[in-house]
């Protein structure tokens, strides 16, 4: 689960808002409406948003326009008949905040993991302040030895903003770790819509078909880069293959 902004809430039609508040017919203020919308979206991922997420949701919403992009370095862009098939980029070395969840469904794992990271971003850290948000959020999946399914555990990570790279704040939640990662080179292909094990499996198969079986990439795991929140119908995502060498 990523950001849901007030703009998303304002964009809902009256019928959808009515559906969201069916269980609470009393008049609601803006914060209650926002929490209710998050809960409605989360239910489509088979997770619930507890009331104690109200504070982080408010904080993220207030700072929604201040998201910092990860400083990629472009390497190459591969097109066919005007369509971008994939791009190659270098992701710099740096500190990441990561949490691993192993729920029954992929979308449950990433939602539960990101809610923990939201709390870390929103003052549950040694700095005691809002840290800022970077995009994309990265979900790392691993493939079972038979090559047919995802392993249960999914690692969700955010690249720490530039301000905190040299002296990373420490999380209050022991499930979150701050790790320093060396640079990686990724093959990235954009797709739009929902991210489930089924849709991701299709995207992985498609990129393998484009690259061919001899591609010099790791085969035991992939990354999913998420740029937009789950309230966006055609949200932008990327599937990442990792090159074996820079």
C-alpha positions, 0 to 999 in steps of 0.5 A, a space after each residue: 500500500 502506498 500513498 492515498 492523497 486528499 486529491 484521491 478522496 476528492 476525486 471519488 464520486 458521491 456513490 463511491 463515498 456513500 459505499 465507503 461510509 455505509 457502516 458509519 452514517 454519522 457526519 465525518 470530518 475530513 480526517 475520518 473520511 480519509 481513514 474510511 477511504 483508506 480502509 475501503 481501498 485496503 479491503 480490496 487487498 484483503 487487509 484492514 487499516 487500524 484506527 491508530 493509522 490515522 496519524 500517519 495517514 494525515 502526515 503522509 497526506 499533508 506532505 504528499 507533494 514532497 516525495 523525493 525520487 530515487 536518484 537513478 542513473 539511466 544506462 539505456 532504453 530499448 524500443 520497438 516501433 516506438 514502444 519502450 520495451 524496457 530500460 536499464 538503470 543504475 540504482 545508487 548505493 545507499 541506506 534503505 528502510 526495509 521490512 519483511 512480511 509473509 502473509 497469505 497473499 502478496 498484496 497483503 504482505 506489501 500492504 502490511 509492510 508499508 503500513 509499518 514503514 509509514 509509521 517509521 516515516 511519520 515520527 516513529 524514529 530516533 529523530 522524532 520527526 517526519 522523514 519524507 517519502 521517496 518513490 518508488 517503493 520497492 517490493 522484493 520477491 523471491 521464487 521457489 526452487 521449482 521456479 513456479 511460485 513466489 516465496 511467502 516472504 516479501 521485503 518492502 523497502 524505501 530509499 531514505 531521503 538524501 537528508 538522512 543518507 549519512 546519518 539514518 534515523 533508527 526505527 522504533 519498530 524492531 521489525 524494520 531494519 536500516 540496511 546499506 546496499 551497494 549499487 545495482 543495475 536493473 532492467 525495468 519494464 513499466 506496466 499499469 494496474 494492480 499488483 498481485 502474484 498473478 499479474 506479476 507472474 505475467 509481467 515477469 514472463 513477458 519480460 523474459 520473452 523480450 530478453 530471451 533465456 540467455 539474459 545475464 540477470 538473476 533468476 531467483 528473485 525480482 523487484 516490483 517498483 510502485 510509484 502510485 497509490 492503490 486508489 489510482 486505477 491505472 497506477 504505474 509500476 515496474 518489474 525489475 530484473 537485476 543484472 549480475 554485474 554493473 
